[in-house]
Amino acid sequence: MADPTRHVAVLAFPFGTHAGPLLSLVRNLSAVAPDARFSFLSTSWSNQTLFSGMKGEEINNVRPFDVDDGARDDHVPSRNPIEAVELFLKATPRNFERGLEEAEKEVGLKIGCIVSDAFFWFAGDMAGEKRIPWVALWTAAVRSLFVHVDTDEIRRNLEAQGISNKGQTLDFLPGFSSIRSSDLPEGIIISPENSESPVDILLHKMGLILPKATAVLINSFHQLDPEISDHLKTRFRNFLHIGPLILTSPPNPKPESDPNNCLEWLSGHDAASVIYVSFGSVVTPPPHEVTALAEALKESGFPFLWSYRGTKPEGILDDGVSESGVNGKLVTWAPQVELLRHPSVGVFVTHCGWNSILESVVGGVPLICRPFFGDQRLNMRTVEAIWGIGVGLGGVMTKQGVLGSLRRVLVEEDGKGMRERIGVMKKLAYAATGVDGSSRKDVNDLVEIITNGD
Ligand code: U2F
């Protein structure tokens, strides 16, 4: 390999589905900019997971560097996933500064550009000191980015109106008249009983500092929520829609893509008949909701495929394959992207993580939403009230609630409309990422920034 002419440092947030999309983007960039060298900085656990399925030749100009995760060697992890995030945040930015020094030494070339998860507002300071471009990737939707950028404005308006009414709509923000204050991520509205957590403080700071970035990237396409995208374009120096990354970048290779034979199982079913269930990489619903969902799935009579985390849902399918009168499959991992593109899948029961929503759009599959934290309530509201491509279950899954929603989506006229609307969005996603599509153009602009500066 020839000596690199440009050294790009990539700073990953190693929790949830953040680092995976960032690495997909980097693999895409590394293919079109073979003279650049990419140093991918994440924790050892995250790097092991991400790079394990890749062959040497595929990662020639992308190299992982491990940074401190903030946990002491004798640390016993608790069951609360936020603990690991807070320990990691305490170790920033020092762990990344050390990582950058190590990468410069190893590669033998000064870093010429920093690409980071948007969470890391401090990457702006690092790039500023080095007088190099800072490019930040927001891994969720335009609406959640918007509310973090406009947090102070939202707080001012809600305080002026009295924030006691949680159902209050956010009419004062462009394109938000169907969104309620109760749909906002936790840390936006603060009160004496609800003070800012370390993650809330990080997001607030991020919103204030992102306008200084050379470019802000989003894993979305412009036509999906154009009013909000246009508004954000006025806030940032460059606002580039480079997604859906599952269409613009090659997927990260996995050691074994379908160990549970989900795709083969799906192929035996009628078109749009199967319920797919997954709550992403962080959330495990409380036991009583798991039971309610399990009962509803069994009673619905529809086939279902459930990718579950943690303890296996009890009393649903004892052997995980089938039970008399029930046609279902329980797995600990499914190839979700391919599965949502399979014609047999008719509905996706989801926690509304952004990657899951985008993957459903690309597959043209309507959603049933049970959000838990962060951006997920806002995503649910967007799905339900703005796009009309799914149904919200509100704050809790009950057997009757799930059964009613399944009927709406899979049987009733309402569901047909949802399917048609998400079908239109699917076409727009493919157009945006095809030759001359808007996301392709934005990826080209990004390559220009990364290889030549702004
Ligand atoms: C955090 O989201 P999560 O990681 O919990 O959820 P998603 O954004 O929906 O991503 C889940 C990914 O895991 C994949 C699936 C998605 O790409 O295809 N997956 C799979 O391949 N097989 C399985 O059996 C199960 C899942 C956060 F919690 C959210 O609020 C944010 O919106 C999100 C993005 O910032 O990160």
Boltz pocket constraint, residues with backbone or C-beta under 6 A from the ligand:
constraints:
  - pocket:
      binder: B
      contacts: [[A, 15], [A, 16], [A, 17], [A, 18], [A, 139], [A, 140], [A, 278], [A, 279], [A, 280], [A, 281], [A, 282], [A, 283], [A, 307], [A, 332], [A, 333], [A, 334], [A, 335], [A, 336], [A, 337], [A, 352], [A, 353], [A, 354], [A, 355], [A, 356], [A, 357], [A, 359], [A, 373], [A, 374], [A, 375], [A, 376]]
      max_distance: 6.0
